[in-house]
Amino acid sequence: MPSLQQVLPKTDYPNYLQPLLDVAVIAFKLNTGSPCDGHSAMFESWPGTEEHVRRWFVLDNGKAVAIEEAPDQSPAFVVIDYFNEVNEGQPRLNL
């Protein structure tokens, strides 16, 4: 599995993202578009509150990282807890 650093655009990463750069990416998600046969698992709404996320990544440690691409702003990285600690592997419902 690729690491987060291998799938993110090459840039200067903020300090809060540094500890996650070597964590394995277990899923790549698209927030927009229409699923096609055989690839529907790739399409899922971003569970965070950000409105301008087109792509996001689920990490092996239970975190999710999105690229927020708001108009007239530089792209920003958003990190949330994605997996529920009680039922590991299940998306967290209450963010």
C-alpha positions as CSV (number, residue, x, y, z in Angstrom):
1,M,0.0,0.0,0.0
2,P,1.3,3.5,-0.8
3,S,2.0,5.9,2.0
4,L,0.1,9.2,2.3
5,Q,3.1,11.1,1.1
6,Q,3.2,9.0,-2.1
7,V,-0.4,10.0,-3.0
8,L,-0.5,13.6,-2.0
9,P,0.5,16.4,-4.3
10,K,4.2,17.4,-3.8
11,T,4.2,20.5,-1.6
12,D,5.4,21.8,1.8
13,Y,3.3,19.8,4.2
14,P,2.0,21.5,7.4
15,N,3.5,20.4,10.7
16,Y,0.3,18.6,11.8
17,L,0.5,16.4,8.7
18,Q,4.1,15.3,9.2
19,P,3.4,12.3,11.5
20,L,0.9,10.9,9.0
21,L,3.1,11.0,5.8
22,D,4.5,7.5,6.3
23,V,1.1,5.9,7.2
24,A,-0.4,3.5,4.6
25,V,-3.4,4.6,2.6
26,I,-6.0,1.9,2.6
27,A,-8.6,3.6,0.5
28,F,-8.8,6.5,-2.0
29,K,-12.2,8.3,-2.2
30,L,-13.8,10.7,-4.6
31,N,-16.4,13.1,-3.2
32,T,-17.7,14.1,-6.6
33,G,-18.6,12.5,-9.8
34,S,-20.8,9.5,-10.6
35,P,-19.7,6.0,-9.8
36,C,-19.2,3.6,-12.7
37,D,-19.7,-0.2,-12.5
38,G,-16.9,-1.8,-10.6
39,H,-15.6,1.4,-9.0
40,S,-18.5,2.5,-6.9
41,A,-16.5,1.9,-3.6
42,M,-14.3,4.9,-4.6
43,F,-17.2,7.4,-4.4
44,E,-18.2,8.5,-0.9
45,S,-19.1,11.9,0.5
46,W,-16.4,13.5,2.7
47,P,-17.6,12.9,6.3
48,G,-16.1,16.2,7.5
49,T,-17.6,19.7,7.5
50,E,-15.5,21.1,4.6
51,E,-17.4,21.8,1.4
52,H,-14.7,21.9,-1.2
53,V,-13.2,18.4,-1.0
54,R,-12.9,16.4,-4.2
55,R,-10.6,13.6,-3.1
56,W,-9.7,12.1,0.3
57,F,-7.8,9.2,1.7
58,V,-8.5,6.7,4.5
59,L,-5.3,5.8,6.4
60,D,-4.4,2.5,8.1
61,N,-4.4,4.2,11.5
62,G,-8.1,5.2,11.3
63,K,-7.6,8.8,10.2
64,A,-8.9,10.3,7.0
65,V,-7.1,13.1,5.1
66,A,-8.8,15.4,2.6
67,I,-7.6,18.1,0.3
68,E,-9.8,21.2,0.8
69,E,-9.8,23.2,-2.5
70,A,-11.9,26.2,-1.7
71,P,-12.0,28.8,-4.5
72,D,-9.5,31.7,-4.2
73,Q,-7.6,29.9,-1.5
74,S,-4.5,27.7,-1.5
75,P,-5.3,24.0,-1.0
76,A,-5.3,22.9,2.6
77,F,-5.1,19.4,4.2
78,V,-7.8,18.3,6.7
79,V,-7.4,15.4,9.1
80,I,-10.3,13.7,11.0
81,D,-10.8,10.5,12.9
82,Y,-12.6,8.2,10.5
83,F,-12.7,4.8,12.2
84,N,-14.7,4.3,15.5
85,E,-12.5,3.1,18.3
86,V,-15.2,0.8,19.6
87,N,-15.9,-0.9,16.3
88,E,-12.7,-0.7,14.4
89,G,-13.1,-0.7,10.6
90,Q,-16.5,1.0,10.7
91,P,-16.8,4.6,9.6
92,R,-17.4,7.0,12.4
93,L,-20.8,8.5,12.3
94,N,-20.6,11.3,14.8
95,L,-17.8,13.7,13.8
